[in-house]
Amino acid sequence: FAPCTIEAENFDAGKNGEAYYDSDNSNAGGKYRNETAVDIYEASGATYVNILSDEWIKYTVNVTKAGNYNLNFKWYDCMESSKVRIYANGYEIIRNVPQSAMPTGGFKIVTAGTVKLKPGTHTFIIKCMEGDINIDYLRLANSRNAGIDVSDTANLRPWAESQVLSDEDLAEEVIRLYGYDVYDKLESFSFC
């Protein structure tokens, strides 16, 4: 029930392709839920999930009170260039997590964004778009910030349209790295 903390290894029950997607058929870490292919490890007394490019895991949350919730993650020693996308109820709600470089070394807590949830059951999918990430937990915490309304599906991209990194994603990355839109700068040049 939200607000809540969900240990990453407590993803939904189900098969590869339904409750999670893992590119191989073995739990490489082998520390928990060995019946799944999700790679689960331990470090510094914590159990965490490792997901690689194109892999994802699903969580179901029951919300009893409508409100805005910060979506926080505790990451562990991720690949700095990794890109993560968050989905709620089959729609993309957060395109790039985090907005700056992924934290490396040790455990770090990152707020991915704020979501507006109505009472009922909601599913969240955490997808590694690129790189290698390790998640200790995700937390839905009450927030006073305005949130992305996950029920406003007319303004959200569905799962099927949001599976690969697009030119728009790459443009956002260029702006993040260089502080301006390179394509706008190129349009101001004239070529002979």
Secondary structure, DSSP 4 states (H G I P E B T S, - for coil): -BSEEEETT-PPPS-BTTTEE-SSSS-SS-SS-TTSSSEEEEETTEEEEEEETT-EEEEEEEE-S-EEEEEEEEEES--TT-EEEEEETTEEEEEEESSSPPP-SSEEEEEEEEEEE-SEEEEEEEEEEESEEEEEEEEEEE-SS--EETT-GGGS-BGGGSSS--HHHHHHHHHHHHSS-HHHHHHT----
